[in-house]
Amino acid sequence: MDAADPWVTQKDGYYYFTATLNPDQGLSIWRSRTLTNLDHGDKKLIWSAPPTGPTSHGIWAPELHFLQNHWYLYFTATDGPDNHHRMFVAEAKTNDPLGPYNDPIRLDPELDHYAIDGSVLTMPDGRLYCLYTTGSLWIAPMTTPMHVNGSQRIEICHATEPWERGWVEAPEELQHKGKIFLTYSAGHSGTPNYALGLLTLTGTDPLNAANWTKTKNPVFTPYFGWDGAVYCVGHNGFATSPDGTENWIIYHAKDWRTDERKDQGFNGRTTRMQRFTWNKDGSPHFGHPIPTGIAIPAPSGE
């Protein structure tokens, strides 16, 4: 499907999908019983952007989270200029993720600085942390799902490796057998070398930058093989198969075509998904992005 910055969450037998779909129109949520039917499921515009103001344009990277028995929709928006992008959150008025929603508010009003790709890390004990990027990755504790404690913002990762190309973004949590990971996207979202990196929480305090260990090499990279080519690989989410036995990564990417060598912009990104497994040390093994047209088994339980 034609969509960038994909996000999937699942609850009570449904998958809910959102993405950067209509950057100047609003936010939509799609619902389906299966992962493979998301593009043909229920689709609803749940919030319309106003004609002017801080949430009127550049609506990027929405994420739907069910936290403390409520639904919250996090996203980034601006009044026009890119450097005016800030993070926002809207709470559902009922227990229905398809809305209606209250008007969005600033997630961290004290952070009057470019900030995008807001997400939430939920620790095993229930503590909530806001994750976001300014070009480096930051974390801050949340007093509620709608409020960030800005006095404790900590930078946990910045670009240090050549493959990161001076920019990291889109932090996303992934937990497995007691280990906590953050995937992140490195480089520019419209370029061939966009790829996923990995951080591992090696201590107990996520606000201690020294407790986040970076994997030196990327963990999910562009692919050029006999069966096709895929680039611009990143900005992902995660889900499990309907029967809970498989792990799937949802991400955006592009197919390599000759004309795109000249156009390495944001257009043309599509949402893809594929199964991933785990290494012996408990870290994720994503393999390589599978080119368009290559058949793969449907998620188990569909």
N, C-alpha and C positions, 0 to 999 in steps of 0.2 A: 504494500500500500504506500502511497505517496504521503509520507509524514516523517518529520524529523523529531529528535529528542523524545523517543517513545517511552511511555511509562505504563506498566500493568500492575494492578493489585487484584487480589482475589479474596472473596468472602462469601460464605453461605452458598457455595455452588456456582457462583458467577465470577467471571473475569471482567474487570473494568479497565478500559484503555483510554488514555489521553495522550496528547502530543502537541507539538507546535503545528497546529492545523490552520488556524485563521489568525495570523499575528496582529491584525488590526480590527478584528471583528469580535472576538470573545473566546470563550472556553467551551469545549465540547467534551462529553464523556460517552464512550461506546460500551455496550454491555453484551456479553455473550456467555453461553454455557461452556463454550470450548475456546481454546486459544486460536485454533485455525479458522474459526468463524467470526472473529472479531470484526473483520471488515464488512460483514454482512449481518451483524447483530443490530440491536437497538442503538440508535444514535440520537443524542439530544444536545442541543446548545443550551448549556445550563447558566451561562452568564454572558451578557452582551456588553461590550466595551462602550463607555461613553464617548461622545464625539471629541471631547477635549479633557485635559487633566492628566494626572500621573499614571493612570491605567488605560489610556486611550490608544496606545500604539505599542508595537514591538512586544507583543505578548508571547513569551517564550517559555518552554520547558516546564509545563504544568505537571504536578504530581498530586495524586489523590492518596491520602493516608487515613486509616481508621485508627484513631488514638483516643484512649480514655473514653471509649464508648461513643465517640462522635466522629463524623466525617469532616475532613479538612482538605482544602484544595490550595496548594502552594504554587506560585508562579512568579514570573518576572515581567515587569512592564515599564513603560516610559511615557513621557508626554511628547516624545518625538526624537530628540537627540539620543544617540546610543549611550553617551556617558551619563545620561539621566536614569538609566535602568536601576530599579530598586526591587526588593523582594516584597511580595504581598501574600496574604492568606485570607481565605474566605471559609466560613463555617457553615455547614448545611443546617437548615432550620429544623429539619426532621432527621430521622434515622435512615433516610433514603439518599444514597450517594448521587442519584440523579437530580437532586435538588428538591425544592428551591434552596438557594444559598443567600446568606446575609451579604451585604456589601463588603468587598474586600478592604482590609486595612494593612498598613505597613507592618511587616513582621518584626523589623528592628528599626523603629523610627529614629533612634539615636545614631544609626549608621548612615550618615548622609554622604555616601560614597558609592561609586559604581559597584554593584553586587548582583550576581546572577546565579542561576542553577541552585536555588534553595532546596534542600532535602532535609530529612530527619533521620537521625540515628537513635534507635531505641535500645538502650542497654538492657541486659537480662533482668536487672532489678527494677526496670520501668523508667529510669531516668531518661529524659529526652534532651537531645542536642541538635542544634541547627548546624547543617553543613552548607557551605556555599563557596563561591569563588570570586575573587577580584583579579584573577590572573594567577593567583596562588590559592591554595585551599585553606579554608578557615573553619573553625568549630567554635560554638558558643553554647552554654547551657540554656535551656528553655524553662522558664518558670511555669508556663502553660503551653499547650500546643499553638497558641497565638501570640506568644510574647517571648522575646529573647532577652536574656540577661547580658546586656552589652558590655558590662564592666569586666567580663572574663573572656572576651574574644581571644582566640589563640590561632596563630598561623601554624599549620601542621605539615604543609608541604609546599615547596616551590620548585620550579623547573631547575634541575641540576644536570640532567643528562641530555646529550645531543638530540636524541629522538623526541624529547619533550618540546623542543623548539621554542623555549622561552615562555610557554604558556600551559597551565593545567586548569581543568575545569570539570564540572559535572561529577562531583563525588557521590557515590552511591554505596550504601551499606550492603554487606553480604555476610551472613553468619552461618557457621557450620560446626557442629560438634564442639561448642564452647569457644570457638575462635571467631574473632571479629575482623572482617576485612572491609576495606573501602576500595572499590574500583574508581578510577578517574580517567578522564580523557585528556590527551596531551596533544598540543599543537593547535592548528586552526581547523575548525570544523568543516571547511570547504576544500581542504587540501588532501592530496593522496596519502600523506604520511600520518594523518590523524589515527591515533591508536589508543588502546587502553593500558593504563598502568595499575599497580596494586600496592596498597598500604596494608600492613598487618599491625593490629594493636598487640604489642608485646608486653605491656604492663596492664594495670587495672584502671588507671586514670586517663580517660581520653583527652583531658585538658592539658596533659603533659606532652608537649611535642616530641620529646625524646622517646616516648612510648610507641610512636608510629614508625614502623620500619618500612622503608621503600624497597620494593623489588627492583633490582638494578635494570633489568630489561623489560620491555613491554610484554604484556601477557595475552594480547589479542591485537593482531596487526593486519595491514593490508595483505591480500593474497593474490599471487599471480601464478596460475597453474594451467595444466593441459585442459582443464574443464571450465576455465573462465578466469575472470579477475574481479576483485572487489577492493575498493579503497574507501577512504573517508569513514573508517570503522570506529564507532564510539557512541557516546552519550546513551547509556544503556539502562535497563531495568532487569528485574528477575522475576520468575514465576516458577511454580511447580506444575507438573502434569495433573489432570483431573484426579487421578488416583493417588497422587502424592509421592510417587516412586521416582520421578525424574525431575531434574533441575533444568530450566531453560533460561537462556539469556535473550533479551529483546533489545535490539540496537538499531541504529540507522547506518546506512552505508550507500555507496554508489557502485554501479557496474562501470568498468573501464571501457570507454569508447573513444575513438580517435578524436572526436570533436571536443571531448571533455579535457583533453590535454591543454586546450586553450582557455577553457572555462572551469576554473577550480573554485567557483563560488559556492554559495549555500544552496542554490537550486539543484533539484534532482536527487535529493536524499530520500531514501525509502526505508520503511521499517521492515526489519527481518527478525526472525527468531530461529534458534536452533538449540539442541540439547547440549549440555556440558556435564563434565564429570569432575572428580576430585583426585588430586595427587596424594601420594602416600603421606605427605606431611600435613594433609588437611586443607591445603590451598586449592583454589579452583583451577581446573584445566579446561580452557575454552576451545582448544584446538585452533582451527583457522576458519575465517568466515566462508560460508558455502556460497558459491556463485548462483545467480539466478538460473532457474531451469533445472537444477540438480534435485532430483526427488529425494526426500528424506522421510523416515517413518513419522507418522502423526504422534503427538504426545500420548503417552500411555493412559488408557482410560477413556479416550475419545471414541 
